[in-house]
Amino acid sequence: MATVLIVDDHAVVRGGVRQFLAGTDDLKITAEAATGAEAVDLVKGGEWSLVLLDIALPDLSGLEVLKRIKRLRPDLPVLIFSMFSEDEFAIPSLEAGASGYLNKDSPPSQILGAIRTVVDGARYISPTLAEKLLAGVAPAGRKLAHEALSPRETEVLLMLSKGTTLTRIGDSLHLSVKTVSTYRSRILEKLGVQSNAELTRYVIENRLG
């Protein structure tokens, strides 16, 4: 049986996936982490077939956790499992060493297929993203404000929306407080909001976190 470490700060998500996988005879969640630091510590001391990793964590960004896991265990498959649009984060995640990117809104059959694909040693991208990559085109339709953010700005946005201080964001991303403050100013301008409260409301309304 393949063992899974799930990293997500929402207990309801961890519980839901655990219950979902309990209905299979080849996959089982054997450990959980609510923060990036917990995940890294667990990886240091345990063995899993797969890490199921959220992008938006309260202490470290998911991409930073991914990089640390790959430094510790280069052969350990990591599947990013996030509410955030794959158009923003799938490619940076794959480039950082992820074995795949999966949206939390995906149908159960797709979630199961993605996990099994990665456990088997292959890479996974959704059919939708695969079509876009093959076509070499950006997603059609009206652009949302957050789509103008860079991957780094998006990381900062998600951490700000969780109430993380500029100092902690800087520590997590290895940036100075001044640089993080600059990112915050750019984000507020691009999203057309004036405060962290409005920024958080934007993240909730657009289901980014």
Buried (B, 14 or more C-beta within 10 A) or exposed (E): EBBBBBBBBBEEBBBEBBEBBEEEEEBBBBBBBBBBBBBBEBBEEEEBBBBBBBBBBBBBBBBBBBBBBBEEBEEBBBBBBBBBBBEBBBBBBBEBBBBBBBBBEBEEEBBBBBBBBBBEEEEBBBEEBEEBEEEEEEEEEEEEEBBEBBBBBBBBBBBBBBEBEBEBBBBBBEBEBEBBBEBBEBBBEBBEBEEEEEBBEBBEEBEBB
